[in-house]
Amino acid sequence: MTTPDPKADLLRYLQDARDALLWKLDGLSEYDIRRPLTPTGTNLLGLVKHTAGVELGYFGDTFGRPFFGENPPSWWYTQDAEPEADMWATPDESREDIAGLYRRAWEHADATIAALPLEATGHVPWWPEERRETTLHHIMVRVIADTCRHAGHADIVRELIDGAVGLTPGKDSMGPGDRAGREAHRRRLEEAARQAGVTG
């Protein structure tokens, strides 16, 4: 019988979501990783940039381990940034810069996770004062949920760009069938929705 290791379990699910999100950039042009594909501007590189910031804030500043020190970027929460500045990449921010920042955020977060017990307390500077104190366990669950949510956004955005689907390389998590079968399935769903709209 294996001994439960809650921290290792949480970290494994966090890393799976990190890998899934970053993989969605592979094989796409600079334009495609940046272009907004929803009315609110959701784009792949912006999702990676935002999620890097989430990890650096929650696993860094919250536990007294700031990543940026005295020189944070203009989009950081301590700066007078425009709204949503962390959700898109400027032309000067390269894919390598943002993907590299995300990987460094993992290292910084993992060091915090390794150094502290799950019950360690931290203080989230951007939360209301009355609920600012929290635990590493809570933060890990919160960041996993946030990263999984954005990985799901990335799944949809990537599918809209080139039809590529999948959880990780070599594992698409889709039912059996090829693209033609999926297109037929989509047409069937569209027809069912139309019929329901007529009768509903």
Backbone hydrogen bonds, N-H to C=O, Kabsch-Sander energy under -0.5 kcal/mol:
donor,donor_aa,acceptor,acceptor_aa,energy
9,D,5,D,-2.3
10,L,6,P,-2.5
11,L,7,K,-2.6
12,R,8,A,-2.2
13,Y,9,D,-2.0
14,L,10,L,-2.2
15,Q,11,L,-2.7
16,D,12,R,-2.2
17,A,13,Y,-1.8
18,R,14,L,-2.4
19,D,15,Q,-2.8
20,A,16,D,-2.2
21,L,17,A,-2.3
22,L,18,R,-2.5
23,W,19,D,-2.3
24,K,20,A,-0.8
24,K,21,L,-0.8
25,L,22,L,-1.7
26,D,23,W,-1.6
28,L,25,L,-1.6
33,I,29,S,-2.0
34,R,30,E,-0.8
34,R,31,Y,-1.0
35,R,31,Y,-2.1
37,L,42,T,-2.5
41,G,38,T,-1.9
45,L,33,I,-3.4
47,L,43,N,-1.8
48,V,44,L,-1.8
49,K,45,L,-2.5
50,H,46,G,-2.8
51,T,47,L,-2.3
52,A,48,V,-2.2
53,G,49,K,-2.0
54,V,50,H,-2.2
55,E,51,T,-2.1
56,L,52,A,-2.5
57,G,53,G,-2.4
58,Y,54,V,-2.8
59,F,55,E,-2.4
60,G,56,L,-0.5
61,D,56,L,-1.1
62,T,57,G,-2.0
63,F,60,G,-1.0
64,G,61,D,-1.6
65,R,60,G,-3.1
71,N,68,F,-1.5
76,W,73,P,-1.8
79,Q,76,W,-2.0
81,A,79,Q,-1.9
85,A,82,E,-1.6
87,M,84,E,-2.0
88,W,85,A,-0.6
93,E,90,T,-1.6
94,S,92,D,-0.8
98,I,94,S,-2.3
99,A,95,R,-3.0
100,G,96,E,-2.3
101,L,97,D,-2.2
102,Y,98,I,-2.3
103,R,99,A,-2.2
104,R,100,G,-2.3
105,A,101,L,-2.4
106,W,102,Y,-1.9
107,E,103,R,-1.9
108,H,104,R,-2.5
109,A,105,A,-2.9
110,D,106,W,-3.4
111,A,107,E,-1.9
112,T,108,H,-1.8
113,I,109,A,-2.9
114,A,110,D,-2.5
115,A,111,A,-1.9
116,L,112,T,-1.5
120,A,117,P,-2.1
122,G,134,T,-2.5
123,H,62,T,-2.6
124,V,132,R,-2.3
127,W,124,V,-1.6
131,R,128,P,-1.9
132,R,129,E,-1.2
134,T,122,G,-2.4
136,L,120,A,-2.0
137,H,118,L,-2.6
139,I,135,T,-2.3
140,M,136,L,-2.8
141,V,137,H,-2.2
142,R,138,H,-2.6
143,V,139,I,-2.8
144,I,140,M,-2.4
145,A,141,V,-2.4
146,D,142,R,-2.3
147,T,143,V,-2.9
148,C,144,I,-2.8
149,R,145,A,-2.1
150,H,146,D,-2.2
151,A,147,T,-2.4
152,G,148,C,-2.1
153,H,149,R,-1.8
154,A,150,H,-2.5
155,D,151,A,-2.1
156,I,152,G,-1.8
157,V,153,H,-2.6
158,R,154,A,-2.9
159,E,155,D,-2.1
160,L,156,I,-2.1
161,I,157,V,-1.6
162,D,158,R,-2.2
163,G,158,R,-0.6
163,G,159,E,-1.5
164,A,158,R,-0.6
167,L,171,K,-1.9
168,T,171,K,-1.9
171,K,168,T,-2.4
182,R,178,D,-2.1
183,E,179,R,-2.5
184,A,180,A,-2.1
185,H,181,G,-2.2
186,R,182,R,-2.6
187,R,183,E,-2.3
188,R,184,A,-2.0
189,L,185,H,-2.2
190,E,186,R,-2.6
191,E,187,R,-2.3
192,A,188,R,-2.3
193,A,189,L,-2.5
194,R,190,E,-2.4
195,Q,191,E,-2.5
196,A,192,A,-2.3
197,G,193,A,-2.2
198,V,194,R,-1.8
199,T,195,Q,-2.1
200,G,196,A,-2.3
